[in-house]
Amino acid sequence: MLAERIDTWNQQLREQSLHEGQRQGLEQGLEKGLQQGLQQGLLRGLKARFGTIDAVTQKRIAAADGDLLLHWFDRSARAESLADVFRD
């Protein structure tokens, strides 16, 4: 009887762990996808507006977090030059 309950508890723990792992994986995947979409969208917009984007700027965009990418998006709408987008 006790052994059966322990087996049941262990099975429930495994299932909970699996569901938690799946949820975390989904969240991480969505965050990564959003980040990549922001990077690609920003690069595309900057290329359309300012022409060729140098490798240093591309690497800077690739390394940026989502908040910074959104900040640059906002700036790019008003910027007169590529340097205006990335000024500190």
N, C-alpha and C positions, 0 to 999 in steps of 0.2 A: 504494500500500500504506500509506504513512505517512498520507496524507490520509484514507484510510478509517478508520484507527485513531483519528485526531483526531476525525473525525465521530462515531465510536462513543463516545469519551470524553465528548465534548460532550453527546451524547444521554443518557449515563448521569448526567452532572452535572445536566442538566435534570430528569431523573426523580427523582433524589435530592432536589433542591431542591423539587420539587413535593410529594413525600411529606413532607418536613420541614415545609413550609408547611401542608399539610393537618393534620399532627399538632399543630402549634402552634395552628392555628385551632380544632381540636377541644378542646384543653386550655383555651384561653381561653373558648370558648363554655360549656364545662362549669363553669368557675369563675364566670362571670357568671351562669349559670342557678342555681347553688347560692347565690350571694350574693342574688339576687333572691328565691329561695325562702325564705331565712332572713329577709329583710326583711319579706316578706309574712306569713310565719308569726308573726313577733314582733308585728307590728302587729295581726294578727287576735287573737292571744292577749291582748295588752294591752287591746284594745277589749272583749273578752269579760269580762275581769277588772275593768277600771277605767273602762269607758265611753269616751266620745269622747276621741280623742287629738289634741292641739293641733298646729297646723301646724309649729311650731318643733320639737317632738319628732319629728314625721314626717320633717322634713328631716334631723334628727340621725341618725335610723335609716337614711335613704337614703344618707347620707354615710359611714356606718360600714363598716369592713372586717369580714371574716368572723369573725375572732377576737373582736372587740368585740361583734358580734351574738350570738355564742355565750355570751359572758360575761353579757350582758343577759338572754338566755334563762334562764340558770341563776338569776340574781337574781330574775327575774320569778316564778319558782315559789315563792319565799319572801317576796317583797315584800308589805308591807302597804299600800303606796301606789305610785303611778306614780313619785313622786320617789325612792323607795327603789331602784327599778330603775336609775336613772341617776345616783345619787350617786357622787361621785368618791372 
